[in-house]
Amino acid sequence: MTVVMTFVWPEITPELYDATRKRVRWEEESPDGCVLHVAWFTADGLNVLDIWESEEHFARFIAGRIEPVLKGELGVKTDPQPEFFTVHRRFVAPGVSGAA
């Protein structure tokens, strides 16, 4: 079942996010089951909205690719508290594709 996942992660700075992205290479080697990833920063830290084919796909990506880098290499101590919601409808505007 396709899900929308959101979280806010106060410990993650733009520098940590970019270092993780470069090491994990999720844009070059897309995670199995990931449909969409959007990230932005506010005073509260990193905000993420993803669409995944299932919660299990997200969990495997975090455990197998993100945690070894963030926790192992970069020393992040906290975890986000993701929330999942069932996708009711998805629309992609014509001509939209790729990373920004």
C-alpha positions in Angstrom: 0.0 0.0 0.0 1.5 3.3 -1.1 2.1 5.7 1.8 3.1 9.3 2.5 5.7 9.6 5.2 6.6 12.9 7.0 9.0 13.8 9.8 10.9 16.7 11.3 14.5 15.9 12.5 15.9 18.8 14.6 19.5 17.4 14.8 20.0 17.3 11.0 21.6 20.4 9.5 21.9 21.2 5.8 25.6 20.1 6.1 24.7 16.7 7.6 21.9 16.2 5.0 24.2 16.9 2.1 27.1 14.8 3.5 24.6 11.9 3.9 23.2 12.4 0.4 26.7 12.3 -1.1 27.6 9.1 0.8 24.3 7.2 0.3 23.9 8.4 -3.3 20.1 7.9 -3.2 19.6 10.2 -6.2 22.0 8.1 -8.3 21.0 4.7 -6.8 17.3 5.1 -6.1 16.0 3.2 -3.0 13.7 0.3 -3.8 10.1 1.5 -3.3 10.8 5.2 -3.1 8.5 7.2 -5.3 9.2 10.8 -4.2 11.5 12.6 -1.8 11.2 16.3 -0.8 13.4 17.9 1.9 13.5 21.4 3.3 14.8 23.2 6.4 13.0 25.4 9.0 14.0 26.6 12.4 12.8 23.2 13.6 15.4 21.4 11.5 15.1 19.0 8.6 11.6 18.4 7.2 10.9 15.5 4.9 7.9 14.4 2.8 8.3 11.1 1.0 6.0 8.8 -0.9 6.9 5.1 -0.6 5.4 1.9 -2.0 5.1 0.7 1.6 6.3 1.5 5.2 8.5 -1.6 4.9 10.4 -0.2 1.9 11.1 3.0 3.9 12.3 0.9 7.0 14.6 -1.2 4.8 16.2 2.0 3.3 16.7 3.6 6.6 18.2 0.5 8.3 20.3 -0.5 5.3 21.6 2.7 3.9 20.8 5.8 6.0 21.6 4.6 9.6 25.1 3.2 8.8 26.1 6.7 7.5 24.2 9.0 9.9 24.8 7.0 13.0 28.0 5.1 12.1 30.0 7.6 10.2 28.5 11.0 11.1 27.6 10.4 14.8 24.0 11.4 14.8 22.4 10.5 18.1 18.7 11.0 17.6 16.0 9.4 15.4 13.1 11.1 13.5 9.5 10.1 14.4 8.0 9.4 11.0 4.3 9.4 10.5 2.7 7.4 7.7 -0.5 8.0 5.9 -2.2 6.0 3.1 -2.1 7.7 -0.3 -5.6 8.5 -1.5 -4.6 10.0 -4.8 -1.4 11.0 -6.6 -1.0 13.5 -9.4 2.2 14.4 -11.2 2.1 17.5 -13.4 2.9 16.8 -17.1 6.5 17.3 -17.9 7.7 17.1 -14.2 10.6 14.7 -13.6 14.0 14.4 -12.0 15.8 16.0 -9.1 15.8 19.8 -8.4 
